[in-house]
Amino acid sequence: MDGVELDVELVEAERGVWLLRSAGLQTVAVVDGTGTKTVVEIRRPGADPLVLAAEVTDARRAKIAVPARAGNDAAPVTMRSPIPGRVVKLLVKVDDPVKAGQTVVVVEAMKMENELRAPRAGRVSVVRCSEGVAVEAGQDLVTIA
């Protein structure tokens, strides 16, 4: 996305409906693979759906063509903890600039460290966690404006 390759966890919610989880964010995607090409419709709160073409290389990998970001997509993005755990590293503070894909927070769960990366470039506007603090799944951690 915007020239940065993102690792996205895919969870099938129901047939043809997937949850895409990346950098602490979750998005709903409706997948239609009935034609000659796979089409992915990404539903975003408060915005029109994105309809994208996808190339599925195997059952666990897909390449999705994402259009360039429109000006109105520069709204603040809140990164949330994807799982309950403990913040072991907080690598930013308010007003820090961040690049797309930059590690912002590391959350440890079940002795595994999960790096949460900025989904886009921007500036940190809010920090709602600190190192050593327990967090719940879905809890707001950092907002990038």
C-alpha positions in Angstrom: 0.0 0.0 0.0 1.5 3.3 -1.1 4.7 1.5 -2.0 5.0 -0.4 1.3 4.4 -4.2 1.5 2.2 -5.0 4.4 1.8 -8.3 6.2 -1.9 -8.8 6.7 -3.5 -11.5 8.9 -6.6 -13.0 7.2 -9.4 -14.5 9.3 -12.4 -16.0 7.5 -15.5 -14.6 9.3 -17.9 -16.5 7.0 -17.8 -17.7 3.4 -16.6 -14.8 1.2 -16.2 -12.4 4.2 -12.7 -11.9 5.6 -11.2 -9.8 8.4 -7.9 -8.2 7.4 -5.8 -7.4 10.4 -2.6 -5.3 10.1 -0.8 -2.9 12.4 -3.5 -3.1 15.0 -6.3 -2.2 12.6 -9.1 -4.5 11.4 -10.9 -4.1 8.1 -13.8 -6.2 6.6 -13.3 -7.5 3.0 -15.9 -9.2 0.9 -14.2 -11.5 -1.6 -15.9 -12.7 -4.9 -13.8 -15.3 -6.7 -16.6 -16.6 -8.9 -15.5 -14.9 -12.1 -12.2 -15.0 -14.0 -10.6 -12.6 -11.5 -10.9 -12.3 -7.8 -12.5 -9.1 -6.6 -12.0 -7.7 -3.1 -14.4 -5.1 -1.7 -12.9 -3.4 1.4 -15.5 -1.8 3.6 -14.3 1.1 5.7 -16.4 2.9 8.3 -17.5 6.3 7.1 -16.1 5.9 3.6 -17.2 4.4 0.3 -16.0 0.8 -0.2 -12.8 0.2 -2.1 -13.2 -2.4 -4.9 -9.8 -4.0 -5.8 -8.5 -6.7 -8.1 -6.5 -9.5 -6.4 -4.2 -12.1 -7.6 -4.3 -15.2 -5.3 -1.0 -17.0 -5.5 -1.9 -19.7 -3.0 -4.4 -20.3 -0.3 -2.5 -18.1 2.2 -1.1 -15.3 0.0 -2.6 -12.8 -2.3 -1.4 -9.7 -4.1 -4.0 -6.9 -4.1 -3.8 -3.9 -6.3 -4.5 -0.9 -4.0 -5.2 2.5 -5.6 -3.2 5.5 -4.5 -4.5 7.1 -1.4 -6.9 10.0 -1.9 -6.6 13.2 0.0 -9.6 12.5 2.2 -8.0 9.2 3.3 -5.4 11.2 5.3 -7.7 11.2 8.4 -6.2 10.2 11.7 -5.6 6.5 12.1 -5.8 4.8 15.6 -3.6 1.8 16.1 -5.2 -0.8 18.4 -3.8 -3.8 20.1 -4.7 -6.9 18.0 -4.5 -9.1 21.1 -4.5 -8.9 24.9 -0.9 -8.6 26.2 1.7 -6.2 27.5 3.4 -3.3 25.9 7.1 -4.1 25.9 8.3 -1.3 23.7 6.8 2.1 22.9 9.0 3.5 20.2 7.3 6.9 19.6 6.0 9.9 21.6 3.5 12.7 20.7 4.6 14.8 17.8 7.1 12.2 16.5 7.0 11.8 12.7 6.5 8.2 11.5 7.0 6.5 8.1 4.6 3.9 6.7 5.7 0.5 7.9 7.7 1.9 10.8 7.4 -0.1 14.1 5.5 2.0 16.6 4.6 -0.4 19.5 5.6 -3.9 20.4 3.0 -5.9 22.3 4.0 -9.2 23.9 1.5 -12.0 24.3 2.2 -15.6 25.2 6.0 -14.9 25.0 5.7 -13.7 21.4 6.4 -10.1 20.4 4.0 -8.5 18.0 5.4 -5.4 16.2 2.6 -2.9 15.3 3.7 -0.9 12.3 2.3 2.5 11.1 -0.2 1.9 8.4 0.8 5.2 6.8 3.2 8.1 7.2 2.2 11.0 9.5 2.8 12.4 12.9 1.9 10.8 16.3 -0.9 12.9 17.8 -1.9 10.7 20.7 -0.2 8.0 22.8 -2.5 6.0 25.1 -0.1 3.4 26.4 3.2 3.0 28.1 5.9 0.3 28.4 5.1 -2.4 30.9 1.3 -1.8 30.9 -1.2 -4.6 30.1 -3.5 -4.0 27.2 -6.7 -5.6 26.0 -7.5 -6.7 22.4 -8.9 -3.7 20.5 -7.5 -1.1 23.0 -6.4 2.2 21.5 -2.6 2.5 21.6 -1.4 5.3 19.3 -3.1 7.7 16.9 -1.3 9.0 13.7 -2.5 12.1 12.1 
